[in-house]
């Protein structure tokens, strides 16, 4: 199928026409790969410059995004989607470390008719995953917290600094909207912990559902939450994607009950393709942009050198397979020391028969073709995968113990500690909801938390799951998981230290390697609990994370599985409340989204059937 039909117009992602990326941008969005040109960050390196203190470049990178409905066939199955500029995945955002980024987002998700059924207009909001947003917490893009949704027919301009460098993505934070396609890659050029020759750009890895996101959320509210393992009611994804592409066995479509525009399926829709140059080192930016699935990435007969985890540069280490939870990113280098054609693989692992449930995907292996120069790009590779034993424990980040950040940062003493229990239970209507400390989050699109905090109002409803850590200089969070599902836990506004992870009760001890320079990241896998066949808890899973309270604001802490956060696995951390009002002209900024949204909701019913996030 043509690129326009599978992924939309004006996009080359996943094709051999995709241009390589530069090592940094010029002042006017021109690329610069010159070895003699000095980058905007000057002589800063990954080890001698604090990655959370960006330079001031004086440059602003401008983007315009229109969010709208559209029909595409990423794997050959025709379905309605929520798209950014008509593309899937959305356009690449590029900037240098320290640049300002300005994105005007226009909401064109209007009333429509699909299969003779009316679908309603929706709000939207765009989150810039992993950026710290120091001083600009109101630009974090989270409805119910930092803004009201952008009303249909209206626009909002986000302006923020590229305050971290490496690989990330942006995505809608309105309900589970990004699972319908509203996401794209974001790359911030900066220092690197190892040199390379060619940057092949983003590699977006994701599970894929043929149903629309709202239908899946509805199923969750009816008691069968996708990704929930109570009663084994796991609603599996239909396919797995690399850069929004994969073939699909159209015979499987006969077994699906789906609500896309029609039931057509075109076999052999097309795979993503990459070009390797023999003797050169290639950089790949891996992102798990899926809704639920843990993904294992590899390239047959090639080693991967990991140089960054999330937005944190690390001392390079080698591996054959990289495992990514939803929201996690890895920068890897690949030495092209071969000839011919090879398979790139993204696998969603399952654990049949195990008490540790990972993910469920009915077509769990995505393939992309890697061709060396001079190889016929119409042939299929015949390479052999690495031996990949069945995954028996998906709840632990699959990295050396531990990865070592390039810029050393010793953990500070914890000024306060909070134990937060993560669980799942039916509510009064038997819907299976996730909870934190027994409370399932439900936000209010018309009354976001940050403006209330800026006004000094902290008497908030219990279901907003607000934890006020006051003026404490640092916070240690003990996450205690009593569900038999792993959770990729994401904290906005911070790269936290990962002090310990495991099962059972944490004994308070810290691994020797974690005392001076432990791993830092913004998404960490919370291990599954060990639960017996009768549903009795044997031992919980846990994470111990620590962060400094140096970024006043209200910062979400949530599972990044779309169905879990939709089902209430979400909390708000209030940081330095007395300083929140000093972070900007808050009343004017909030009115830019809340005014139009409140006017629109006065005449339109918003069918919020989930947490709102």
C-alpha positions in Angstrom: 0.0 0.0 0.0 1.1 3.6 -0.5 2.6 5.6 2.3 -0.4 8.0 2.1 -2.8 5.2 2.8 -0.9 3.6 5.6 0.7 6.6 7.4 -0.7 9.8 5.8 0.7 12.5 3.6 4.1 14.2 3.8 5.7 11.6 6.0 8.8 9.4 5.2 9.1 7.7 8.6 9.6 4.0 8.1 10.7 4.3 4.5 14.2 4.3 2.8 13.4 8.0 1.8 13.6 9.1 5.5 16.5 11.5 5.7 19.3 10.9 8.3 19.2 13.2 11.3 22.0 15.7 12.1 24.1 15.9 15.2 22.6 19.3 15.9 20.5 22.0 14.2 21.6 25.3 12.8 19.9 28.5 13.9 17.2 28.3 11.2 16.3 24.6 11.4 19.1 23.7 9.0 21.1 20.7 9.9 24.7 20.6 10.7 26.8 17.4 10.6 30.1 19.2 10.1 32.8 17.8 12.4 34.4 21.2 12.6 31.3 23.2 13.6 30.9 23.8 17.3 27.5 22.7 18.6 25.3 25.1 20.5 26.2 23.5 23.8 29.9 24.4 23.2 32.4 22.1 25.0 29.8 20.6 27.3 30.0 16.8 27.5 27.7 14.1 29.1 30.1 13.9 32.1 31.2 17.5 32.7 27.9 19.4 32.3 24.7 19.0 34.4 22.1 17.8 32.0 19.4 19.6 34.0 21.0 23.0 33.4 20.5 23.7 29.7 22.3 26.4 27.8 20.3 29.4 26.6 20.6 29.4 22.8 18.3 32.3 22.0 16.6 30.1 19.3 12.9 29.1 19.1 11.7 26.1 17.1 8.2 26.7 15.8 5.6 23.9 15.0 1.9 23.9 14.1 -0.1 20.8 14.8 -3.7 20.1 13.8 -5.4 17.2 15.7 -8.2 15.7 13.7 -10.0 12.5 12.8 -8.8 10.5 9.8 -8.8 7.1 8.3 -5.6 5.2 7.6 -4.5 1.6 7.3 -1.1 1.3 9.2 -1.2 -2.5 9.0 -3.7 -2.9 6.1 -6.8 -2.7 8.3 -8.8 0.4 7.6 -9.7 2.3 10.8 -10.6 5.7 12.1 -7.9 7.4 14.0 -6.9 10.6 15.9 -4.0 12.1 13.9 -1.5 14.9 14.1 -1.3 16.8 10.8 -3.0 13.7 9.2 0.1 11.6 9.9 0.7 8.4 11.9 3.0 8.7 13.8 2.9 12.5 14.0 5.6 14.8 12.7 9.1 14.8 14.3 9.8 17.6 16.7 13.5 18.6 16.6 15.5 21.1 18.7 18.9 21.6 20.3 19.4 21.3 24.0 18.5 24.8 25.4 16.3 25.9 22.5 12.8 27.1 23.1 10.0 25.0 21.4 6.7 26.6 20.4 3.9 24.4 19.3 0.5 25.7 18.3 -2.0 22.9 18.7 -5.4 23.3 16.9 -8.2 21.0 17.9 -10.2 19.9 14.9 -11.7 16.8 16.4 -15.3 17.7 15.4 -18.6 15.8 15.4 -18.6 13.1 12.7 -20.4 10.1 11.5 -18.7 6.7 11.3 -20.5 3.6 10.0 -23.7 5.6 10.2 -23.1 6.3 13.9 -22.5 9.8 15.2 -19.3 10.4 17.2 -18.9 13.5 19.3 -16.3 16.2 19.2 -13.6 15.9 21.8 -11.2 18.1 23.7 -7.4 17.4 23.5 -4.2 18.4 25.2 -0.6 17.6 24.2 2.1 16.4 26.7 5.9 16.7 26.0 7.1 13.5 27.7 10.1 13.7 29.9 10.8 17.4 29.7 11.2 18.9 33.1 9.3 22.1 32.5 11.1 24.0 35.2 9.3 27.3 35.5 6.7 26.3 32.9 4.7 23.6 34.6 1.6 25.1 33.1 2.9 23.9 29.7 3.0 20.3 30.7 -0.1 19.5 28.7 -2.2 17.6 31.2 -5.9 18.4 31.3 -7.3 18.3 34.9 -3.9 19.5 36.1 -2.0 22.1 34.1 -4.8 23.3 31.8 -8.3 22.7 30.6 -8.6 20.7 27.4 -8.3 22.6 24.1 -11.9 23.0 23.0 -12.9 21.8 19.5 -12.3 24.6 17.0 -9.8 26.3 19.2 -5.9 26.5 19.4 -3.4 26.8 22.1 0.3 27.5 21.9 2.7 25.6 24.1 6.1 27.3 24.7 8.8 25.6 26.7 12.5 25.0 26.9 14.2 21.9 25.5 15.7 21.4 29.0 16.8 17.8 28.5 18.5 16.1 25.6 18.1 12.7 23.9 15.0 10.8 22.8 11.4 11.2 23.7 7.9 11.7 22.3 4.8 13.8 22.6 1.3 12.5 23.0 -2.2 13.5 23.8 -3.0 13.3 27.6 -6.7 13.5 27.1 -8.3 10.2 28.1 -6.6 7.4 26.2 -6.7 9.5 23.0 -3.0 8.8 22.1 -3.9 5.1 21.7 -5.9 6.2 18.7 -2.8 7.6 17.0 -2.2 11.1 18.5 1.5 10.9 19.2 4.8 11.5 17.6 8.6 11.5 18.1 10.7 14.3 19.7 14.5 14.4 19.5 16.6 17.0 21.4 20.1 17.1 20.1 22.9 17.3 22.8 26.1 15.7 23.9 26.5 12.0 23.4 28.3 9.4 25.5 29.7 7.7 22.4 30.4 8.8 18.8 28.5 7.6 15.8 28.4 8.2 12.0 24.8 8.1 10.9 21.6 9.0 12.8 18.7 6.9 11.4 16.2 8.8 13.5 13.2 7.6 15.6 12.1 4.0 15.9 8.6 4.1 17.3 7.6 0.7 18.8 4.0 0.1 19.7 1.2 -2.4 20.1 -1.8 -1.7 18.0 -5.6 -2.0 18.4 -8.1 -2.1 15.5 -10.8 -0.8 17.7 -11.0 2.9 18.5 -9.7 4.0 21.9 -13.1 5.1 23.2 -14.6 1.7 22.6 -11.7 0.1 24.5 -12.1 2.5 27.4 -15.9 1.7 27.4 -15.0 -2.0 27.7 -12.9 -1.2 30.6 -15.7 0.7 32.3 -17.9 -2.3 31.8 -15.6 -4.4 33.9 -13.0 -5.8 31.4 -10.2 -3.2 31.5 -7.6 -3.8 28.7 -4.4 -5.0 30.4 -6.2 -5.9 33.7 -5.5 -9.5 34.7 -8.2 -10.0 37.3 -10.1 -13.0 36.0 -7.7 -13.1 33.1 -9.8 -10.5 31.3 -6.9 -9.2 29.2 -8.0 -7.6 26.0 -5.1 -8.2 23.7 -3.9 -5.8 21.1 -4.2 -6.9 17.5 -0.8 -6.2 16.1 2.7 -4.7 16.8 4.2 -1.8 14.9 7.6 -0.4 14.0 7.3 3.2 12.9 3.6 2.8 12.4 3.9 -0.1 10.0 3.4 -3.9 9.9 1.6 -6.5 7.9 -1.5 -8.2 9.2 -3.0 -11.6 8.6 -6.4 -10.6 7.2 -7.8 -14.0 8.1 -7.7 -12.9 11.7 -10.0 -10.1 11.0 -12.9 -12.5 10.8 -12.6 -13.1 14.5 -12.6 -9.4 15.4 -15.6 -7.3 16.5 -14.4 -3.8 15.7 -15.8 -0.3 15.2 -13.6 1.1 12.4 -14.9 2.7 9.3 -15.2 -0.5 7.3 -14.0 -4.1 7.6 -11.6 -4.0 4.8 -8.1 -5.5 5.1 -5.3 -5.3 2.6 -2.6 -8.0 3.0 1.1 -7.1 2.8 0.5 -3.4 3.6 4.2 -2.9 4.0 7.0 -3.0 6.6 9.3 -0.3 7.8 12.8 -0.3 6.1 16.2 1.0 7.2 19.5 1.5 5.4 22.8 0.5 6.9 26.2 1.6 5.5 28.9 -1.0 6.0 31.7 0.0 8.4 29.6 2.9 9.9 28.0 3.2 13.4 24.3 4.0 13.3 22.2 5.7 16.0 18.6 4.6 16.6 16.2 6.4 18.9 13.9 3.7 20.4 10.5 4.7 21.9 7.8 2.5 23.3 4.8 4.6 22.2 2.3 1.8 22.7 -0.9 1.6 24.8 -0.1 -1.4 26.9 2.6 -3.8 25.7 6.1 -4.3 27.0 8.3 -4.6 23.9 11.6 -6.3 23.4 13.7 -4.9 20.5 16.6 -6.5 18.6 18.3 -6.6 15.2 19.3 -10.1 14.1 23.0 -10.9 14.3 23.9 -7.3 15.5 24.8 -6.1 19.0 23.2 -3.0 20.5 25.3 -0.4 22.4 23.0 1.5 24.8 24.0 5.1 25.3 20.9 6.6 27.0 17.9 5.5 29.0 15.0 7.9 28.8 16.5 11.4 28.9 19.6 10.2 30.8 22.9 9.6 29.1 24.6 6.4 30.4 28.0 4.8 30.3 27.8 2.7 27.1 27.0 -1.0 27.6 26.3 -3.8 25.1 23.3 -6.1 24.8 21.5 -8.1 22.2 17.9 -7.2 23.3 16.5 -4.0 24.8 13.2 -4.2 26.8 11.0 -1.1 26.9 7.9 -0.5 29.0 5.4 2.0 27.7 6.9 5.5 27.7 10.5 4.3 28.1 13.2 5.2 25.6 16.6 3.9 24.7 19.3 5.4 22.4 21.3 2.6 20.9 24.3 2.4 18.5 24.7 -0.4 16.0 28.0 -1.1 14.3 27.2 -2.2 10.7 29.8 -4.9 10.3 28.0 -7.2 7.9 26.4 -7.3 4.5 23.0 -8.3 3.1 19.6 -7.9 4.8 18.5 -8.5 8.4 15.3 -8.4 10.4 14.7 -5.8 13.0 12.3 -7.2 15.6 9.9 -5.7 18.2 8.2 -8.5 20.3 5.4 -8.1 22.8 6.1 -11.0 25.2 3.5 -12.9 27.0 3.8 -15.4 29.9 1.2 -18.1 29.5 0.9 -20.3 32.6 2.9 -17.8 34.7 1.5 -15.8 37.6 3.5 -12.8 36.2 1.4 -11.3 33.4 3.1 -9.1 30.8 1.1 -8.2 27.8 -1.3 -9.9 25.4 -1.0 -9.3 21.6 -2.6 -11.5 19.0 0.2 -10.8 16.5 3.1 -10.1 18.9 6.1 -9.8 16.6 6.7 -6.7 14.4 9.3 -6.9 11.7 11.2 -4.2 9.8 13.9 -4.8 7.2 17.5 -3.5 7.5 19.3 -3.4 4.2 23.0 -2.8 3.7 24.1 -0.6 0.8 23.9 -2.4 -2.5 21.4 -5.0 -1.2 18.2 -5.5 -3.2 15.6 -3.8 -1.0 12.7 -5.8 -2.5 13.9 -9.1 -1.0 13.0 -10.3 2.5 15.8 -10.9 5.0 16.5 -14.5 6.0 18.4 -13.7 9.2 18.1 -15.6 12.5 16.9 -14.1 15.7 18.9 -14.2 18.9 17.8 -17.0 21.2 15.2 -15.3 23.3 14.1 -17.5 26.1 10.4 -17.1 27.2 10.1 -14.1 29.4 9.2 -15.2 32.9 9.3 -11.9 34.7 8.3 -8.7 32.9 8.3 -6.5 35.9 12.0 -5.6 36.1 13.8 -3.2 33.8 15.9 -5.4 31.5 19.2 -3.6 31.9 22.6 -4.3 33.6 22.4 -3.9 37.4 22.5 -1.0 37.3 23.1 1.2 34.2 25.5 4.0 35.2 24.5 7.6 34.3 27.3 9.5 32.5 26.8 12.6 34.7 27.3 11.4 38.3 24.7 12.6 40.8 24.8 11.3 44.4 21.3 10.8 46.0 20.4 13.3 48.7 19.0 12.2 52.0 15.3 11.7 52.0 13.6 14.6 53.8 10.3 12.7 53.9 9.1 9.2 52.9 5.7 8.1 51.6 4.5 4.5 51.0 1.9 4.4 48.2 0.0 1.2 47.6 -0.9 0.3 44.0 -3.9 -2.0 43.5 -6.9 -3.0 41.5 -10.4 -3.8 42.7 -14.0 -3.6 41.5 -16.0 -0.5 42.4 -19.6 -0.4 43.4 -20.8 -1.1 39.8 -18.3 -3.9 39.4 -16.0 -2.0 37.1 -12.4 -3.0 37.7 -10.5 0.1 38.6 -6.8 0.6 39.5 -6.1 2.7 42.6 -3.4 4.4 44.6 -3.9 4.0 48.3 -7.3 2.7 47.6 -8.5 5.7 45.6 -9.1 5.7 41.8 -8.3 9.0 40.2 -11.1 10.9 38.5 -10.2 14.4 37.3 -12.3 17.4 36.5 -11.6 18.9 33.0 -13.3 22.2 34.0 -11.3 22.6 37.3 -7.6 21.8 36.9 -5.5 21.4 40.0 -2.5 23.8 39.2 -4.5 27.0 39.1 -6.2 26.0 42.4 -2.7 25.3 43.9 -1.5 28.7 42.6 -4.4 30.3 44.5 -3.5 28.5 47.7 -6.4 26.1 47.6 -5.4 22.6 48.7 -8.8 21.4 50.0 -9.3 19.1 47.0 -11.6 16.1 46.5 -10.2 12.7 47.6 -10.5 11.2 44.0 -7.9 13.8 42.8 -5.3 11.7 44.6 -3.3 14.8 45.7 -0.1 14.3 47.8 1.2 17.6 49.1 4.9 17.2 50.0 5.2 20.8 51.1 8.6 22.4 51.5 10.5 19.2 51.9 13.8 19.3 50.0 13.4 15.7 48.8 10.9 12.9 48.7 11.4 9.1 48.8 8.4 7.2 47.3 7.9 3.5 48.2 5.6 2.1 45.6 4.0 -1.1 46.8 2.3 -3.1 44.0 -0.4 -5.7 45.1 -1.6 -6.4 41.5 -0.2 -9.1 39.3 0.4 -6.6 36.5 3.6 -4.7 35.9 3.3 -0.9 35.7 5.6 1.5 33.9 5.4 4.3 36.4 6.0 7.8 35.0 6.7 11.0 37.1 6.3 14.3 35.3 8.8 17.1 36.0 11.7 14.9 37.2 14.4 12.4 36.5 14.3 10.4 39.7 16.8 8.1 41.3 15.9 4.4 41.1 17.1 3.3 44.6 15.7 -0.3 44.6 13.2 -2.6 42.9 12.1 -6.1 43.7 9.5 -8.3 45.4 8.6 -8.7 49.0 9.0 -6.1 51.7 11.9 -3.7 51.1 14.5 -4.2 53.8 15.7 -0.6 53.6 19.0 -1.6 52.2 20.5 -0.1 49.0 22.6 -2.1 46.6 26.2 -0.8 46.8 26.2 0.3 43.2 23.1 2.5 43.9 24.6 4.6 46.7 26.8 7.0 44.7 25.3 7.3 41.2 22.2 5.1 40.8 20.1 5.0 37.6 18.0 8.0 36.9 15.0 8.1 34.6 11.4 9.3 34.3 9.7 5.9 33.7 10.5 2.8 35.8 8.9 -0.7 35.7 7.0 -1.5 38.9 7.3 -5.3 39.3 4.2 -7.4 39.4 3.1 -8.9 42.7 3.4 -12.6 43.2 -0.1 -13.9 43.5 -1.1 -17.6 43.8 -3.7 -19.4 41.7 -6.4 -18.6 44.2 -5.7 -14.8 44.0 -3.9 -14.7 47.3 -1.1 -12.2 47.6 2.2 -14.0 48.3 4.5 -11.0 48.0 4.1 -7.5 46.5 6.3 -5.9 43.9 8.0 -2.6 44.8 10.0 0.4 43.6 11.9 2.8 45.7 12.5 6.1 44.0 13.9 9.4 45.3 13.7 12.9 43.8 14.6 16.5 44.8 11.8 19.0 45.2 13.5 21.6 43.1 10.6 22.1 40.6 7.6 23.9 42.1 4.4 22.6 40.6 1.8 19.9 40.5 3.3 16.8 38.9 1.4 13.7 37.8 2.7 10.3 38.9 0.9 7.5 36.9 1.2 4.2 35.2 1.8 4.8 31.5 -0.3 1.9 30.3 -3.2 3.8 28.7 -5.9 1.6 30.1 -4.4 1.6 33.6 -4.2 5.4 33.9 -7.6 5.6 32.3 -8.8 3.2 35.0 -7.5 5.5 37.8 -3.8 4.6 38.4 -2.8 8.2 38.8 -1.8 10.7 41.5 -0.8 14.4 41.7 2.3 15.3 43.6 2.3 18.9 44.9 5.8 20.3 45.1 6.8 23.5 47.0 3.3 24.9 47.1 4.3 28.3 48.4 6.4 28.8 45.2 3.9 27.7 42.6 2.4 31.1 42.1 5.8 32.5 41.3 6.3 30.4 38.2 4.5 32.6 35.7 1.5 34.7 34.8 -0.8 31.8 35.7 -4.3 33.3 35.6 -3.9 34.6 32.0 -2.4 31.3 30.8 -5.1 29.2 32.4 -7.8 31.3 30.9 -6.5 30.6 27.4 -7.8 27.0 27.6 -10.3 27.2 30.4 -12.3 30.1 28.9 -13.1 28.4 25.6 -13.5 25.0 27.2 -16.0 26.2 29.8 -17.9 28.0 27.1 -18.0 24.9 24.9 -19.0 22.6 27.7 -21.9 24.9 28.5 -23.6 23.7 25.3 -21.9 20.3 24.8 -22.1 17.2 26.9 -18.6 15.7 27.7 -19.0 11.9 28.1 -16.1 11.4 30.5 -16.2 7.7 31.3 -12.7 7.3 32.7 -10.2 9.1 34.8 -9.8 11.8 32.2 -6.1 11.1 31.6 
